[in-house]
Amino acid sequence: MVRTERCKEARVAAEAEWFVYVVRCVDRTLYTGVTTDADKRVAEHNRGCGARYTRARRPVELVYLEPAADRGAALRRESEIKRMPSAAKRQLIARPRLAAR
């Protein structure tokens, strides 16, 4: 890929709207990630093209979606959610932030 194309792709990603999401796997475990397109990302997980963790735990279902100001904010919130105890994560997904699609 030519450098100018990479720069353009990076600029588009930086301008995109970012989200933190939580999916429930078929084994009832939760997986947290960040994305600019939740529907596309969930579909990738369900095709086996997502995270290694979800590949053996398909299908996944989107249970929580939270907007973030930018990629950095999304990554920080993702880290915060991943450090939460299981009970706190269950409470988080019990109260709707954005309607899970």
Residue pairs with C-beta under 8 A, 6 or more apart in sequence:
13 36
13 71
14 70
14 71
16 36
17 36
17 67
18 34
18 35
18 36
18 67
18 68
18 69
18 70
18 71
18 73
18 74
19 34
19 35
19 36
19 38
19 65
19 66
19 67
19 68
19 74
19 98
20 32
20 33
20 34
20 64
20 65
20 66
20 68
20 74
20 77
20 78
20 81
21 32
21 33
21 34
21 35
21 38
21 41
21 42
21 62
21 64
21 65
21 66
22 30
22 31
22 32
22 62
22 63
22 64
22 65
22 81
22 89
22 92
22 93
23 30
23 31
23 33
23 42
23 45
23 54
23 60
23 61
23 62
23 63
24 30
24 60
24 61
24 63
24 93
25 31
25 53
25 54
25 57
25 58
25 60
26 57
26 58
26 59
26 60
27 57
29 57
30 63
30 86
30 89
30 93
31 45
31 51
31 53
31 54
31 57
31 60
32 78
32 81
32 82
33 41
33 50
33 51
33 78
34 68
34 71
34 74
34 75
34 78
35 41
38 62
38 65
38 101
39 101
41 50
42 60
42 61
42 62
42 101
44 50
45 51
45 54
45 58
45 60
46 58
46 59
46 60
48 55
48 58
50 60
54 60
61 100
62 100
62 101
63 93
63 100
64 92
64 93
64 97
64 100
65 97
65 98
65 99
65 100
65 101
66 77
66 97
66 98
67 98
68 74
68 77
81 89
81 92
84 92
